[in-house]
């Protein structure tokens, strides 16, 4: 078929490529040996493949077998629940290649913080990536002050990020129809979540202070499929 993805092998993830030329799930040894910079570069190479309609050479059933008794990905993504923003898809990763936690508006609930701690302390992940995206419905809901059951309580937790950016925007334009406001609030929400990770988790605070993990950010543009990094030097 004309649109069927071609097959290529990523040039960075050489540690996970065996003699068969296939990308295998990361073992504990691979994750320990992988330089932090390469661990993130693998994800962005995957995004390039996604946008070129390419895929790495993987045997999904083999990866399923390899992760049966545990998995040791290097990155942990905390992203939004939006159906069009699957990290495994647009970073073109397979089984055992990343941890993925998802919740609307990338809010840091107690369960999410515990999950990030598990991925980092127990499984050895080296990065926590906070991933926001454009045209986020959760952000739009916070902009419009939506009141609907439990959703309202969650949106109130996002509202401070919206409030912090509305000062630079005409009050009459402070609705979900304003894409400039939506995307600015989504980015601000990321900054706040990244700061809160070590502040609200003793385990992650210790690991970050010891240089055992890095907290980084990214933003996914849904209109063109491009993922980009955000510097967390604020």
MARBA-3410 file (N, C-alpha, C, O; in Angstrom, 1 decimal):
234
0.8,-1.2,0.0,0.0,0.0,0.0,0.9,1.2,0.0,2.0,1.2,0.5 ~ 0.4,2.3,-0.6,1.2,3.5,-0.8,1.6,4.1,0.5,2.7,4.6,0.6 ~ 0.7,4.1,1.5,1.0,4.8,2.8,1.5,3.9,3.9,1.6,4.3,5.0 ~ 1.8,2.6,3.5,2.4,1.7,4.5,3.7,2.2,4.9,4.6,2.5,4.1 ~ 4.0,2.2,6.3,5.3,2.7,6.7,6.5,1.9,6.2,6.4,0.7,6.2
7.6,2.6,5.9,8.8,1.9,5.5,9.5,1.5,6.8,9.1,1.8,7.9 ~ 10.5,0.7,6.7,11.2,0.2,7.9,12.7,0.7,7.9,13.4,0.6,6.9 ~ 13.0,1.3,9.0,14.4,1.8,9.2,14.8,1.4,10.7,13.9,1.1,11.5 ~ 16.1,1.5,11.0,16.5,1.3,12.3,17.1,2.6,12.9,17.9,3.2,12.2 ~ 16.8,3.0,14.1,17.3,4.2,14.6,18.8,4.1,14.8,19.3,3.1,15.2
19.5,5.2,14.6,21.0,5.2,14.7,21.5,5.3,16.1,22.6,4.9,16.4 ~ 20.7,5.9,17.0,21.2,6.1,18.4,21.0,4.8,19.2,21.9,4.5,20.0 ~ 19.9,4.1,19.1,19.6,3.0,20.0,20.3,1.8,19.6,19.7,0.7,19.6 ~ 21.6,1.9,19.4,22.4,0.7,19.0,22.5,-0.4,20.1,22.7,-1.5,19.7 ~ 22.4,0.0,21.3,22.5,-0.9,22.4,21.4,-2.0,22.4,21.5,-3.1,22.9
20.2,-1.6,21.8,19.0,-2.4,21.8,18.9,-3.2,20.5,17.8,-3.8,20.3 ~ 19.9,-3.1,19.6,19.8,-3.8,18.4,20.7,-5.0,18.4,21.9,-4.9,18.6 ~ 20.1,-6.2,18.3,20.9,-7.4,18.3,21.3,-7.8,16.9,21.1,-7.0,15.9 ~ 21.9,-9.0,16.7,22.4,-9.4,15.4,21.3,-9.6,14.4,21.6,-9.6,13.2 ~ 20.0,-9.7,14.8,19.0,-9.8,13.8,18.5,-8.5,13.2,17.6,-8.5,12.4
19.1,-7.4,13.7,18.8,-6.1,13.1,17.5,-5.5,13.7,17.1,-4.4,13.2 ~ 16.9,-6.1,14.7,15.7,-5.6,15.3,15.9,-4.9,16.5,16.9,-5.2,17.3 ~ 15.1,-3.9,16.8,15.2,-3.1,18.1,14.5,-4.0,19.1,13.3,-4.3,19.0 ~ 15.2,-4.3,20.2,14.6,-5.1,21.3,14.2,-4.2,22.5,14.7,-3.1,22.6 ~ 13.4,-4.8,23.3,13.1,-4.0,24.6,14.3,-3.8,25.4,15.2,-4.7,25.4
14.4,-2.7,26.1,15.6,-2.4,26.9,15.6,-3.3,28.1,14.7,-3.5,28.8 ~ 16.8,-3.9,28.3,17.1,-4.6,29.5,17.6,-3.7,30.6,17.9,-2.5,30.3 ~ 17.7,-4.2,31.8,18.3,-3.4,32.9,19.7,-2.9,32.5,20.1,-1.8,32.8 ~ 20.5,-3.8,31.9,21.8,-3.5,31.5,21.9,-2.4,30.5,22.8,-1.5,30.5 ~ 21.0,-2.5,29.5,21.0,-1.5,28.4,20.6,-0.1,29.0,21.3,0.9,28.7
19.6,0.0,29.9,19.2,1.3,30.4,20.4,1.9,31.3,20.6,3.1,31.2 ~ 21.1,1.0,32.0,22.2,1.5,32.8,23.3,2.0,32.0,23.9,3.0,32.3 ~ 23.5,1.4,30.8,24.6,1.8,30.0,24.3,3.0,29.0,25.2,3.6,28.5 ~ 23.0,3.3,28.9,22.6,4.3,27.9,22.9,5.7,28.5,22.4,6.1,29.5 ~ 23.7,6.5,27.8,23.9,7.9,28.2,22.6,8.7,28.3,21.8,8.5,27.4
22.4,9.6,29.3,21.2,10.3,29.4,20.8,11.1,28.1,19.7,11.1,27.7 ~ 21.8,11.7,27.5,21.5,12.5,26.3,21.0,11.6,25.2,20.0,12.0,24.4 ~ 21.5,10.4,25.0,21.1,9.5,24.0,19.7,9.0,24.3,18.9,8.7,23.4 ~ 19.4,8.8,25.6,18.1,8.3,26.0,16.9,9.2,25.5,15.9,8.7,25.1 ~ 17.2,10.5,25.5,16.2,11.4,25.0,16.2,11.6,23.5,15.2,11.7,22.9
17.4,11.5,23.0,17.6,11.6,21.5,16.8,10.5,20.8,16.3,10.7,19.7 ~ 16.8,9.3,21.4,16.1,8.2,20.8,14.6,8.6,20.6,14.0,8.2,19.6 ~ 14.0,9.3,21.6,12.6,9.7,21.5,12.4,10.6,20.3,11.4,10.5,19.6 ~ 13.3,11.6,20.2,13.1,12.6,19.1,13.4,12.0,17.8,12.8,12.5,16.8 ~ 14.3,11.1,17.7,14.5,10.4,16.4,13.2,9.6,16.1,12.8,9.5,14.9
12.6,9.0,17.1,11.3,8.4,16.8,10.2,9.3,16.3,9.4,8.9,15.5 ~ 10.2,10.5,16.8,9.2,11.5,16.3,9.5,11.9,14.9,8.6,12.1,14.1 ~ 10.8,11.9,14.5,11.1,12.2,13.1,10.6,11.0,12.2,10.1,11.2,11.1 ~ 10.8,9.8,12.7,10.3,8.6,11.9,8.7,8.7,11.8,8.2,8.5,10.7 ~ 8.1,9.1,12.9,6.6,9.2,12.9,6.2,10.2,11.8,5.2,9.9,11.1
6.8,11.3,11.7,6.4,12.3,10.8,6.8,12.0,9.4,6.3,12.6,8.4 ~ 7.8,11.1,9.2,8.1,10.7,7.9,7.4,9.4,7.5,7.7,8.8,6.4 ~ 6.5,9.0,8.3,5.7,7.7,8.1,6.6,6.5,8.0,6.5,5.6,7.1 ~ 7.7,6.5,8.8,8.6,5.4,8.9,8.5,4.7,10.2,7.9,5.2,11.2 ~ 9.0,3.5,10.3,9.0,2.8,11.6,10.3,2.0,11.7,10.9,1.6,10.7
10.8,1.8,13.0,11.9,1.0,13.2,11.6,-0.5,13.1,10.4,-0.9,13.1 ~ 12.6,-1.3,12.9,12.5,-2.7,12.7,12.2,-3.4,14.1,13.2,-3.6,14.8 ~ 11.0,-3.8,14.4,10.7,-4.4,15.6,9.8,-5.6,15.4,9.0,-5.7,14.5 ~ 10.1,-6.6,16.3,9.2,-7.8,16.4,8.4,-7.6,17.6,8.9,-7.9,18.7 ~ 7.1,-7.2,17.5,6.3,-6.9,18.6,6.1,-8.1,19.5,6.1,-8.0,20.8
5.9,-9.3,19.0,5.8,-10.5,19.8,7.0,-10.8,20.6,7.0,-11.2,21.7 ~ 8.2,-10.6,19.9,9.4,-10.7,20.6,9.6,-9.8,21.8,10.0,-10.1,22.9 ~ 9.2,-8.5,21.6,9.2,-7.5,22.6,8.3,-7.9,23.8,8.6,-7.6,24.9 ~ 7.1,-8.4,23.4,6.2,-8.9,24.4,6.8,-9.9,25.3,6.7,-9.9,26.5 ~ 7.5,-10.9,24.7,8.2,-11.9,25.5,9.3,-11.3,26.3,9.5,-11.7,27.5
10.0,-10.3,25.8,11.2,-9.7,26.5,10.7,-8.9,27.7,11.5,-8.7,28.7 ~ 9.5,-8.4,27.7,9.0,-7.6,28.8,8.1,-8.4,29.8,7.5,-7.8,30.7 ~ 8.0,-9.7,29.6,7.1,-10.5,30.4,7.4,-10.5,31.9,6.5,-10.4,32.7 ~ 8.7,-10.5,32.2,9.1,-10.5,33.6,9.6,-9.1,34.1,10.2,-9.0,35.2 ~ 9.3,-8.1,33.4,9.7,-6.7,33.8,10.2,-5.9,32.6,10.7,-6.5,31.6
10.2,-4.6,32.8,10.7,-3.7,31.7,11.5,-2.6,32.3,11.3,-2.2,33.5 ~ 12.5,-2.1,31.6,13.4,-1.1,32.1,13.7,0.0,31.1,14.8,0.3,30.7 ~ 12.6,0.8,30.8,12.8,1.9,29.9,13.6,3.0,30.5,13.6,3.1,31.8 ~ 14.2,3.8,29.7,15.0,5.0,30.3,14.1,6.2,30.5,14.2,6.8,31.6 ~ 13.2,6.5,29.6,12.3,7.7,29.9,11.0,7.3,30.5,10.4,6.2,30.2
10.4,8.2,31.3,9.0,8.1,31.7,8.3,9.4,31.3,8.7,10.5,31.6 ~ 7.3,9.2,30.5,6.5,10.3,30.0,5.2,10.4,30.9,4.5,9.5,31.2 ~ 5.0,11.7,31.3,3.7,12.0,31.9,3.0,13.0,31.0,3.4,14.1,30.8 ~ 1.9,12.5,30.4,1.3,13.3,29.3,-0.2,13.4,29.5,-0.8,12.8,30.5 ~ -0.9,14.0,28.6,-2.4,14.2,28.7,-3.1,13.0,28.1,-2.5,12.1,27.4
-4.3,12.9,28.5,-5.1,11.7,28.1,-5.7,11.8,26.7,-6.2,10.8,26.2 ~ -5.5,12.9,26.0,-6.0,13.1,24.7,-5.7,11.9,23.7,-4.6,11.5,23.7 ~ -6.7,11.5,23.0,-6.6,10.3,22.2,-5.6,10.5,21.0,-5.1,9.6,20.4 ~ -5.4,11.8,20.6,-4.5,12.1,19.5,-3.1,12.4,20.0,-2.3,12.8,19.2 ~ -2.8,12.0,21.2,-1.4,12.4,21.8,-0.8,11.2,22.4,-0.2,11.3,23.5
-0.8,10.1,21.8,-0.2,8.9,22.4,1.3,8.9,22.2,1.8,9.0,21.1 ~ 2.1,8.9,23.3,3.5,9.0,23.3,4.2,7.9,22.5,5.1,8.1,21.8 ~ 3.6,6.7,22.8,4.2,5.5,22.1,4.1,5.7,20.5,4.9,5.2,19.8 ~ 3.0,6.3,20.1,2.8,6.4,18.7,3.7,7.5,18.1,4.4,7.3,17.1 ~ 3.6,8.8,18.6,4.3,9.8,17.9,5.7,10.0,18.3,6.5,10.8,17.7
6.2,9.1,19.2,7.7,9.0,19.4,8.1,7.6,18.8,9.3,7.2,18.9 ~ 7.2,6.9,18.2,7.5,5.7,17.5,8.3,4.7,18.3,9.4,4.4,17.9 ~ 7.8,4.3,19.4,8.4,3.4,20.3,7.7,2.1,20.5,6.5,2.1,20.2 ~ 8.3,1.1,20.9,7.7,-0.3,21.0,7.5,-0.6,22.5,7.7,0.2,23.4 ~ 7.2,-1.9,22.7,7.0,-2.4,24.0,8.3,-2.4,24.8,9.3,-2.8,24.3
8.2,-2.0,26.1,9.4,-1.9,26.9,10.4,-0.8,26.6,11.5,-0.8,27.1 ~ 10.0,0.2,25.8,10.9,1.3,25.5,10.6,2.6,26.2,11.4,3.5,26.2 ~ 9.4,2.7,26.8,9.1,3.9,27.6,8.0,3.6,28.6,7.2,2.7,28.3 ~ 8.0,4.3,29.7,6.9,4.3,30.7,6.0,5.4,30.3,6.5,6.5,29.8 ~ 4.7,5.2,30.4,3.8,6.3,30.0,2.6,6.4,31.0,1.9,5.5,31.2
2.6,7.6,31.7,1.4,7.9,32.6,0.6,9.0,31.9,1.2,9.9,31.4 ~ -0.7,8.9,32.0,-1.5,9.9,31.3,-2.7,10.3,32.2,-3.3,9.4,32.9 ~ -3.0,11.6,32.2,-4.1,12.1,32.9,-4.4,13.5,32.3,-3.5,14.2,31.9 ~ -5.7,13.8,32.3,-6.1,15.1,31.6,-5.4,16.2,32.2,-5.3,16.4,33.5 ~ -4.8,17.1,31.4,-4.1,18.3,31.9,-2.8,18.0,32.6,-2.3,18.9,33.3
-2.2,16.8,32.5,-1.0,16.3,33.1,-0.9,16.7,34.6,0.1,17.1,35.1 ~ -2.1,16.6,35.3,-2.1,16.9,36.7,-1.3,15.8,37.5,-1.3,14.7,37.1 ~ -0.6,16.3,38.5,0.2,15.4,39.3,-0.6,14.9,40.6,-0.4,15.4,41.7 ~ -1.4,13.9,40.4,-2.1,13.3,41.5,-1.2,12.4,42.3,0.0,12.2,41.9 ~ -1.6,12.0,43.5,-0.8,11.2,44.3,-0.4,9.9,43.6,0.7,9.4,43.7
-1.4,9.3,42.9,-1.1,8.1,42.2,-0.1,8.3,41.1,0.8,7.4,40.9 ~ -0.2,9.4,40.4,0.8,9.7,39.4,2.2,9.8,40.0,3.2,9.3,39.4 ~ 2.3,10.6,41.1,3.6,10.8,41.7,4.2,9.4,42.2,5.4,9.2,42.0 ~ 3.3,8.6,42.7,3.8,7.2,43.1,4.3,6.4,41.9,5.3,5.7,42.0 ~ 3.6,6.6,40.8,4.0,5.9,39.6,5.3,6.4,39.0,6.2,5.6,38.6
5.5,7.7,39.1,6.8,8.3,38.6,7.9,7.8,39.5,9.0,7.5,39.1 ~ 7.6,7.7,40.8,8.6,7.2,41.8,9.0,5.8,41.5,10.2,5.4,41.6 ~ 8.0,5.0,41.2,8.3,3.5,40.9,9.2,3.4,39.7,10.2,2.7,39.7 ~ 8.8,4.2,38.6,9.5,4.1,37.3,11.0,4.5,37.5,11.9,3.9,36.9 ~ 11.2,5.5,38.4,12.5,6.1,38.6,13.4,5.3,39.6,14.5,4.8,39.3
12.8,5.0,40.8,13.6,4.4,41.8,13.7,2.9,41.6,14.8,2.3,41.8 ~ 12.6,2.2,41.3,12.6,0.8,41.2,13.1,0.3,39.8,13.9,-0.6,39.7 ~ 12.6,0.9,38.7,12.9,0.4,37.4,14.1,1.1,36.7,14.6,0.7,35.7 ~ 14.6,2.2,37.4,15.8,2.8,36.9,15.7,3.8,35.8,16.7,4.2,35.1 ~ 14.4,4.3,35.5,14.3,5.3,34.5,15.1,6.6,34.8,15.1,7.0,36.0
15.7,7.2,33.8,16.6,8.3,34.0,16.0,9.7,33.8,16.5,10.7,34.2 ~ 14.9,9.7,33.1,14.2,11.0,32.8,12.7,10.9,33.1,12.1,9.9,32.9 ~ 12.2,12.0,33.5,10.8,12.3,33.6,10.5,13.4,32.6,11.0,14.5,32.7 ~ 9.6,13.1,31.6,9.3,14.0,30.6,7.9,14.5,30.7,7.0,13.7,30.6 ~ 7.7,15.7,31.0,6.3,16.3,31.1,6.0,16.8,29.7,6.6,17.6,29.1
4.9,16.2,29.2,4.6,16.4,27.8,3.2,17.1,27.6,2.2,16.4,27.8 ~ 3.2,18.4,27.3,1.9,19.0,27.0,1.7,19.0,25.5,2.5,18.5,24.7 ~ 0.5,19.5,25.1,0.2,19.6,23.7,-0.7,20.7,23.3,-1.4,21.2,24.2 ~ -0.7,21.1,22.1,-1.5,22.2,21.6,-3.0,21.8,21.6,-3.3,20.6,21.5 ~ -3.9,22.8,21.6,-5.3,22.5,21.5,-5.8,21.5,22.5,-6.6,20.6,22.2
-5.3,21.6,23.7,-5.7,20.6,24.8,-7.1,20.9,25.3,-7.3,22.0,25.8 ~ -7.9,19.9,25.3,-9.3,20.1,25.7,-9.4,20.4,27.2,-10.3,21.1,27.7 ~ -8.5,19.8,28.0,-8.5,20.1,29.5,-8.2,21.5,29.7,-8.8,22.2,30.6 ~ -7.2,22.1,29.0,-6.9,23.5,29.2,-8.0,24.3,28.7,-8.4,25.3,29.3 ~ -8.7,23.9,27.6,-9.8,24.7,27.1,-10.9,24.7,28.2,-11.6,25.7,28.4
-11.1,23.6,28.8,-12.2,23.5,29.9,-11.8,24.4,31.0,-12.7,25.0,31.6 ~ -10.5,24.5,31.4,-10.2,25.4,32.5,-10.3,26.8,32.1,-10.7,27.7,32.9 ~ -10.1,27.2,30.8,-10.3,28.5,30.3,-11.7,28.9,30.4,-12.0,30.1,30.6 ~ -12.6,28.0,30.1,-14.1,28.3,30.1,-14.7,28.0,31.5,-16.0,28.2,31.6 ~ -13.9,27.7,32.5,-14.5,27.4,33.8,-15.6,26.4,33.8,-16.7,26.6,34.4
-15.4,25.3,33.1,-16.4,24.3,33.0,-16.7,23.6,34.4,-15.8,23.4,35.1 ~ -18.0,23.4,34.6,-18.4,22.8,35.9,-19.2,21.5,35.5,-20.3,21.6,35.0 ~ -18.6,20.4,35.8,-19.2,19.1,35.5,-18.7,18.0,36.4,-17.6,17.4,36.1 ~ -19.4,17.8,37.5,-19.0,16.7,38.4,-17.6,16.7,38.8,-17.0,17.8,39.2 ~ -16.9,15.6,38.8,-15.5,15.5,39.2,-14.6,16.2,38.3,-13.5,16.7,38.7
-15.0,16.4,37.1,-14.2,17.2,36.1,-13.9,18.6,36.6,-12.8,19.1,36.4 ~ -14.9,19.2,37.2,-14.7,20.6,37.7,-13.6,20.7,38.7,-12.8,21.6,38.7 ~ -13.5,19.7,39.6,-12.4,19.7,40.6,-11.1,19.6,40.0,-10.1,20.3,40.4 ~ -10.9,18.8,39.0,-9.7,18.6,38.3,-9.3,19.9,37.5,-8.1,20.3,37.6 ~ -10.3,20.5,36.9,-10.0,21.7,36.1,-9.5,22.8,37.0,-8.8,23.7,36.6
-10.1,22.9,38.2,-9.7,23.9,39.1,-8.2,23.8,39.5,-7.6,24.8,39.8 ~ -7.6,22.6,39.4,-6.2,22.5,39.6,-5.3,23.0,38.5,-4.2,23.3,38.7 ~ -5.9,23.1,37.3,-5.2,23.6,36.1,-5.4,25.1,36.1,-4.6,25.8,35.5 ~ -6.5,25.6,36.7,-6.8,27.1,36.5,-5.7,28.0,36.9,-5.6,29.1,36.2 ~ -4.9,27.8,37.9,-3.8,28.7,38.2,-2.9,29.0,37.0,-2.4,30.1,36.8
-2.6,28.0,36.2,-1.8,28.2,35.0,-2.5,29.1,34.0,-1.8,29.9,33.4 ~ -3.8,28.9,33.9,-4.5,29.8,33.0,-4.5,31.2,33.5,-4.3,32.2,32.8 ~ -4.8,31.4,34.8,-4.9,32.7,35.4,-3.5,33.5,35.3,-3.5,34.7,35.2 ~ -2.4,32.7,35.3,-1.1,33.4,35.3,-0.8,34.0,33.9,0.1,34.8,33.8 ~ -1.5,33.5,32.9,-1.2,34.0,31.5,-2.3,35.0,31.0,-2.0,35.6,30.0
-3.4,35.1,31.7,-4.5,35.9,31.1,-4.2,37.4,31.2,-4.8,38.2,30.5 ~ -3.2,37.8,32.1,-2.9,39.2,32.2,-2.4,39.8,31.0,-2.5,41.0,30.8 ~ -1.8,39.0,30.1,-1.2,39.5,28.9,-2.2,39.4,27.7,-1.8,39.7,26.6 ~ -3.4,39.0,28.0,-4.4,38.8,26.9,-5.7,39.6,27.3,-6.1,39.6,28.4 ~ -6.3,40.2,26.3,-7.5,40.9,26.5,-8.6,40.0,27.1,-8.8,38.9,26.7
-9.2,40.5,28.2,-10.1,39.7,29.0,-11.2,39.2,28.1,-11.7,38.1,28.3 ~ -11.6,39.9,27.1,-12.7,39.5,26.2,-12.3,38.3,25.4,-13.1,37.5,24.8 ~ -11.0,38.0,25.3,-10.5,36.9,24.5,-10.1,35.7,25.3,-9.6,34.7,24.8 ~ -10.4,35.8,26.6,-10.0,34.7,27.5,-11.1,33.5,27.5,-11.8,33.3,28.5 ~ -11.1,32.9,26.4,-12.0,31.7,26.2,-11.2,30.6,25.5,-10.1,30.9,25.0
-11.8,29.5,25.4,-11.2,28.3,24.8,-11.0,28.5,23.3,-10.3,27.7,22.6 ~ -11.7,29.5,22.7,-11.6,29.8,21.3,-10.3,30.5,20.9,-9.9,30.6,19.8 ~ -9.6,31.0,21.9,-8.3,31.7,21.7,-7.2,30.7,21.8,-6.7,30.3,22.9 ~ -6.7,30.3,20.7,-5.6,29.3,20.6,-4.3,29.8,21.3,-3.6,29.1,21.9 ~ -4.1,31.1,21.2,-2.9,31.7,21.8,-2.9,31.5,23.3,-2.0,31.1,23.9
-4.1,31.8,23.9,-4.3,31.5,25.3,-4.2,30.1,25.7,-3.5,29.7,26.6 ~ -4.8,29.2,24.9,-4.8,27.8,25.2,-3.3,27.2,25.2,-3.0,26.5,26.2 ~ -2.5,27.6,24.2,-1.2,27.0,24.1,-0.3,27.6,25.2,0.6,27.0,25.7 ~ -0.5,28.9,25.5,0.3,29.6,26.5,0.0,29.0,27.9,0.9,28.7,28.7 ~ -1.2,28.7,28.1,-1.6,28.1,29.4,-1.1,26.7,29.5,-0.7,26.2,30.6
-1.1,25.9,28.4,-0.6,24.6,28.4,0.9,24.5,28.7,1.3,23.7,29.5 ~ 1.6,25.5,28.1,3.1,25.5,28.5,3.3,25.9,29.9,4.1,25.4,30.6 ~ 2.5,26.9,30.4,2.6,27.3,31.8,2.3,26.2,32.7,2.9,26.0,33.8 ~ 1.3,25.4,32.4,0.9,24.3,33.2,2.0,23.3,33.3,2.2,22.7,34.3 ~ 2.8,23.1,32.2,3.9,22.2,32.2,5.0,22.7,33.2,5.5,21.9,34.0
5.3,24.0,33.1,6.3,24.5,34.0,5.9,24.2,35.5,6.8,23.8,36.3 ~ 4.7,24.4,35.8,4.2,24.2,37.2,4.3,22.8,37.6,4.7,22.5,38.7 ~ 3.9,21.9,36.7,4.0,20.5,37.0,5.5,20.0,37.2,5.8,19.2,38.1 ~ 6.3,20.5,36.4,7.8,20.1,36.5,8.3,20.6,37.8,9.1,19.8,38.4 ~ 8.0,21.8,38.2,8.5,22.3,39.5,7.9,21.5,40.6,8.6,21.3,41.6
6.7,21.0,40.5,6.0,20.3,41.6,6.5,18.9,41.8,6.3,18.4,42.9 ~ 7.1,18.3,40.7,7.5,16.9,40.9,8.4,16.7,42.0,8.1,15.9,42.9 ~ 9.6,17.4,42.1,10.5,17.2,43.2,9.9,17.7,44.5,10.2,17.2,45.6 ~ 9.1,18.8,44.4,8.6,19.4,45.6,7.6,18.5,46.4,7.4,18.6,47.6 ~ 6.9,17.7,45.6,5.8,16.9,46.2,6.1,15.4,46.2,5.2,14.6,46.5
7.3,15.1,46.0,7.7,13.7,46.1,9.1,13.6,46.7,10.1,14.0,46.1 ~ 9.1,13.1,47.9,10.4,13.0,48.6,11.4,12.1,47.8,12.6,12.4,47.8 ~ 10.9,11.0,47.3,11.8,10.1,46.5,12.4,10.8,45.3,13.6,10.7,45.1 ~ 11.6,11.4,44.6,12.1,12.1,43.4,12.9,13.3,43.7,13.9,13.6,43.0 ~ 12.6,14.0,44.8,13.4,15.1,45.2,14.9,14.6,45.5,15.8,15.3,45.2
15.0,13.5,46.3,16.3,12.9,46.6,17.0,12.5,45.3,18.2,12.8,45.2 ~ 16.3,11.9,44.4,17.0,11.4,43.2,17.4,12.6,42.3,18.5,12.5,41.7 ~ 16.6,13.6,42.2,17.0,14.8,41.4,18.2,15.5,42.0,19.1,15.9,41.3 ~ 18.2,15.6,43.4,19.3,16.3,44.0,20.6,15.5,43.8,21.7,16.1,43.8 ~ 20.5,14.2,43.7,21.7,13.3,43.6,22.1,13.2,42.1,23.1,12.5,41.8
21.4,13.8,41.2,21.7,13.7,39.8,21.3,12.4,39.2,21.8,12.0,38.1 ~ 20.4,11.6,39.8,20.0,10.3,39.3,18.9,10.4,38.3,18.7,9.5,37.5 ~ 18.1,11.5,38.3,17.1,11.7,37.3,17.1,13.1,36.8,17.6,14.0,37.5 ~ 16.6,13.3,35.6,16.4,14.6,35.1,14.9,14.8,34.8,14.2,13.9,34.4 ~ 14.4,16.0,35.1,13.0,16.4,34.7,13.1,17.3,33.6,13.6,18.4,33.7
12.5,16.9,32.4,12.6,17.7,31.2,11.1,17.9,30.7,10.2,17.2,31.2 ~ 11.0,18.7,29.7,9.7,19.0,29.2,9.6,18.9,27.7,10.7,19.0,27.0 ~ 8.5,18.7,27.2,8.3,18.7,25.7,6.9,19.2,25.4,6.0,19.2,26.3 ~ 6.7,19.6,24.2,5.4,20.1,23.7,5.1,19.5,22.4,6.0,19.5,21.5 ~ 3.9,18.9,22.2,3.5,18.2,21.0,2.5,19.1,20.3,1.5,19.4,20.8
2.9,19.4,19.0,2.0,20.3,18.2,1.1,19.3,17.4,1.6,18.7,16.5 ~ -0.2,19.3,17.7,-1.1,18.4,17.1,-1.3,18.7,15.6,-1.8,17.8,14.9 ~ -1.1,19.9,15.2,-1.4,20.3,13.8,-0.3,19.8,12.8,-0.6,19.6,11.6 ~ 0.9,19.4,13.3,1.9,18.9,12.4,2.6,17.7,12.9,3.5,17.2,12.2 ~ 2.3,17.2,14.1,2.9,16.0,14.6,4.3,16.1,15.1,4.9,15.1,15.4
4.7,17.4,15.3,6.1,17.6,15.7,6.2,17.7,17.3,5.4,18.4,17.9 ~ 7.1,17.0,17.8,7.4,17.1,19.2,8.7,17.9,19.4,9.7,17.7,18.6 ~ 8.8,18.8,20.4,10.0,19.6,20.6,10.3,19.6,22.1,9.3,19.6,22.9 ~ 11.5,19.8,22.4,11.9,19.9,23.8,11.7,21.3,24.3,11.8,22.3,23.6 ~ 11.5,21.4,25.6,11.4,22.7,26.3,12.5,22.8,27.4,12.6,21.9,28.2
13.3,23.8,27.3,14.4,24.0,28.4,13.7,24.3,29.7,12.8,25.2,29.8 ~ 14.1,23.7,30.8,13.5,23.9,32.1,14.4,24.9,32.9,14.5,24.7,34.1 ~ 15.0,25.8,32.3,15.8,26.8,33.0,15.0,28.1,33.2,15.2,29.0,32.4 ~ 14.1,28.1,34.1,13.2,29.3,34.2,13.6,30.1,35.4,12.9,31.1,35.7
END
